[in-house]
Amino acid sequence: MTGSAVWHPFTQHALEPPMKRITKTEGAYLIDEDGSHVLDAISSWWVITHGHRHPVIMAAIRAAAQRYDQLIFAEYTHAPAEELAGGLIALAPPGLAYAFYSDSGSTSVEVALKMALGFFHNRGEKRNRIVVMEHSYHGDTIGTMSTGERGVFNAAYEQLLFAVDKLPFPEAGREQETLDVFEHLCRSGDVAALLVEPLVVGAGGMKLFSSSVLSQLKTIADRHEVLLIADEVMTGWGRTGTVFACAQAAITPDILCTSKGLTGGALPLAATLCRAEIFEAHLSTDRRKTFFHSSSYTANPIACAAAVANLAVWRDEPVQARIDALAEMHRERLARFAYDPRFENVRQLGTIAALDLKAAAGGYLAEVGPKLRAFFRQRNLLIRPLGNVVYLMPPYCITATELDSAYEAIDEAAYHFGVSA
Ligand SMILES: *Cc1c(COP(=O)(O)O)cnc(C)c1O
């Protein structure tokens, strides 16, 4: 018994200490019941972009709550959803024309898969294979687990997951292999879509690949009329240095999924953006061609208002300058680990920094993971390594001194838990 009725996510209650209660969030911090300020160096699972409780977003939520709660989004529309869709289309890579709302990253990917399959179904083309990249993570529903890396996370559900084709991860120097496998799969003729996390495979270990691979994958997809779905749930909203990662490859995916930072992280909301052709393939006087998808809380007006306020923050505040400064701060601080024998694969893209601690065993269940987490927790740092992969993905308001404390702790942790060469 834990004395609480709450079952927490990704938590082995038999092994965890009692949960600290957070009573307030502020800027880069979670403030707990003892008044301790915990530095949120992973943006509360990658959702908080500007900082906790950004005043512009909070004010928009208060204002929207004076007018709306949930309202049905079939038959009716509302200003926050309309304004947000227009703003997203303007900000996203050029050529995306429609936005479909849901409420989490997983559902945004489910919607994307259904859009892609519906596109071919409605055109009478028999294409239903999905190609994914090794180490990917796209969510925890049965559909998105099917497209993600198989392992300890989904062993219990394996029998129910649908089959996908997998590209080898484009490790530096071995990119051609990934492209060749994709080309080969596309030639089979029944591939509907390639689903990828652009430039950074996140939950799979913060693995980076080059923008040129992404643009070449898009070229191959186009050649075979295969749709490219970019899962920008994590990479969106500046994490990789640009608003969306696809911009760095100068590509427009056929479908783009966004969620985590869409409201600045304040409220749950997701959008799946698509090209006009995909919408049009569902546009018909034949009702059977309808896009049959909804969730109860589709386009929640208060969440949409928060996202509209997020767009205003991007427009009115020097967000890009903050991102560039954070990227530079990472660069300076990572430099000291580059030739450190306790670490390998020291890497960075925009506001994301990661390094692999050399430990006795790697992988997500690596013994070192929970030990590191406890070590950081003792120092009031929220850092949750993915196995032996230590990464920082802080909100953009973090200061140089705060970031220093995170890097100092990583350095110190390596003395305790690393196995130096
Ligand atoms: C977090 C994440 C998801 C799932 O988002 P949820 O909101 O947790 O459902 C999907 N794709 C990627 C790349 C993610 O990082």
The ligand as a Gaussian input file, in Angstrom:
#p B3LYP/6-31G(d) Opt

LIG

0 1
 C        5.574000      12.227000     -26.227000
 C        5.539000      11.784000     -27.629000
 C        4.376000      11.223000     -28.183000
 C        3.153000      10.915000     -27.365000
 O        2.582000      12.063000     -26.829000
 P        1.540000      11.921000     -25.620000
 O        1.025000      13.306000     -25.444000
 O        2.347000      11.449000     -24.446000
 O        0.504000      10.951000     -26.025000
 C        4.380000      10.910000     -29.522000
 N        5.463000      11.121000     -30.284000
 C        6.592000      11.646000     -29.789000
 C        7.757000      11.875000     -30.695000
 C        6.677000      11.984000     -28.445000
 O        7.815000      12.468000     -27.938000

